[in-house]
Amino acid sequence: MIWDPLYECMDPEQRAELQVRRLRETVARLEVNVPWYRERFKEKGITAHDIKSLDDLRLLPFTTKDDLRETYPFGLFAVPLEECVRIHASSGTTGKPVIAGYTPEDINIWAETIARTIACGGGTSKDVLQNAYGYGLFTGGLGLHYGGERLGCMVIPISGGNTARQLMLMQDLGSTILCATPSYALTIIDEAERVGVDIRKLPLRIGLFGAEPWSQGAQETIEERMGISAHDIYGLTEIIGPGVAAECEAKAGLHIFDDHFIPEIIDPETEEPLPPGQEGELVFTCITKRAFPIIRFRTRDITSLDYEKCECGRTQPRMKRVTGRTDDMLIIRGVNVFPSQIEEVLTSIEEVEPHYQLVLTRPKRMNELEIQVEVSPAIFSDEVRHLEEIEQKIAERVNSALGIRVAVKLVEPKTIERSEGKAKRIIDLREEG
Ligand code: DLL
């Protein structure tokens, strides 16, 4: 089902007109209400009147994570604080979080884009939605919650963690949709197998997984082991939270809700826009939000865009699965590698489980990577020689797929920490310098 056919299937030219109008209005509001943007627009010599077509987007300045740090906490809010009814924050690995504010209209837009997200995955008002994203400052919990209610689902606001209870309620309440990070979905599968629950026999039919990079291989593993259709959903706190883009039933990329968030792909070095199909850094401009409408936000996520109409009928552009971020890219002897590329290789090897960690060290001033991956219990009790063969096979596959030499260590089942939210894949043991 398409939740909002008027906008989701809109003629692209008509949508472009709508986008330009909304963009101009947003820039005009920022000129008046946000001194930080007013200054930046002045520096660039641009006013709202100069925005006549979508190409004029590139006249506007970028906003970066550093800019958000500099203006922390409310410096980019475009309404008085008393008009806000909610804030969320992204955890961020270092320093202060990003604070996003929402007016009632923003909450409303968000519920709509999440209702679209759930419908994109095949959800309807008849579904029972088990929401295992964390509730709190993280946008996953309350985001999916309000969107689920907007669509008319019965929402189970269980939040992340307490896996035994997740399984109990999944069985007792007949959950048909599971919302979680993909790594937590794997944790749930693991626990189900341990206690002898066959999720494939339960009513569960759809998974809405996102908030971290995951590979196509992991998607297929989850689909197989849960007996569901798994969908990739994407979003970020700075833009609104989840509900920015979602994979439809055609599974040919994630539709971006671009009547609210205009995407661009730029070369992260030169900052020049790149044509459709070319991979680069994803940039978003919010054109409908009231409290925190960010202009040309550099997400650091790497992907490409496709503007062809999708077989599902939606005309919104699609982004490819995000394989990584410019800041979690590892450089191993000059080769750029993302953890999800290694995951893709691991999920193609039958003997190992999709539970892994990447240990980074720097002996002799060169980055070295060790992949630690779990094997199934049957294999672990096997002969040492067999284990060594598997390690070698993984190292060879990684070498042929990515062109890097890595060390591989098979570890005992259940020794890698299980994730309840975003998984920690990289253990960085490098000394500074
Ligand atoms: O992770 C919002 C979200 C919640 C998305 C629930 C989907 C589901 P942040 O915590 O601000 O927001 O983290 C945003 O997470 O820039 C990406 O690097 C990454 N990310 C989010 N979704 C995906 C995805 C939420 N589907 C950052 N694939 C983004 C890959 C993703 N990476």
Boltz pocket constraint, residues with backbone or C-beta under 6 A from the ligand:
constraints:
  - pocket:
      binder: B
      contacts: [[A, 89], [A, 90], [A, 91], [A, 133], [A, 139], [A, 140], [A, 209], [A, 210], [A, 211], [A, 212], [A, 213], [A, 214], [A, 232], [A, 233], [A, 234], [A, 235], [A, 236], [A, 237], [A, 238], [A, 241], [A, 242], [A, 243], [A, 299], [A, 301], [A, 321], [A, 322], [A, 323], [A, 325]]
      max_distance: 6.0
